[in-house]
Amino acid sequence: MTIYQHPEFNGNGANDGDGFADRFGQSSEKVRREFGENFGENHTKEKIIEIMREKPTVSAKIITEIINITPRGVEKNISELKISGLIDRVGPPKGGRWVVKS
């Protein structure tokens, strides 16, 4: 069954007027209000920093496996940590190490 075949939607994928889109929007707003706009992001960065402190030679692939997020998610978080000046990479891509600055 595709989303368009689901009873909450009519044949063209648009809301069929039963208020589903309104309820979904309210649920999303409630999550943002209760957990913040960037739900989960701070904890992910904290976990990455903790892993890098414990094992400075850790690879992004291993971080992905440890915290169970996508490789792209790890890359994005590492990039943001570098830009914010919290971490740095010393040495070559293979064989280098992470330096946690704070």
Stockholm file with secondary structure:
# STOCKHOLM 1.0

chainA/1-102         MTIYQHPEFNGNGANDGDGFADRFGQSSEKVRREFGENFGENHTKEKIIEIMREKPTVSAKIITEIINITPRGVEKNISELKISGLIDRVGPPKGGRWVVKS
#=GR chainA/1-102 SS CCGGGSTTBCTTSSBCSSSHHHHHHHHHHHHHHHHCTTTTHHHHHHHHHHHHHHCTTCCHHHHHHHHTCCHHHHHHHHHHHHHTTSEEEESCTTTCEEEECC
#=GC SS_cons         CCGGGSTTBCTTSSBCSSSHHHHHHHHHHHHHHHHCTTTTHHHHHHHHHHHHHHCTTCCHHHHHHHHTCCHHHHHHHHHHHHHTTSEEEESCTTTCEEEECC
//
